[in-house]
């Protein structure tokens, strides 16, 4: 997993961009995937200040089924 070992520069926050939340959600999802799939990985990670929740609250199975049919 050599691409994960590159040095990472801090992300600038583009709060005025309409795409900022989409980008932050994508990066948060990618960071969570690295955490789950590579528990031994100790390289650079997304800073907590840039992480966002995918949903406002934990989704129940019924909510997921209704939302993503």
Secondary structure, DSSP 8 states (H G I E B T S, - for coil): -GGGGS--------TT-TTHHHHHHHHHHHHHHHHHH-TT--S----GGG---SSSS---HHHHHHHT-
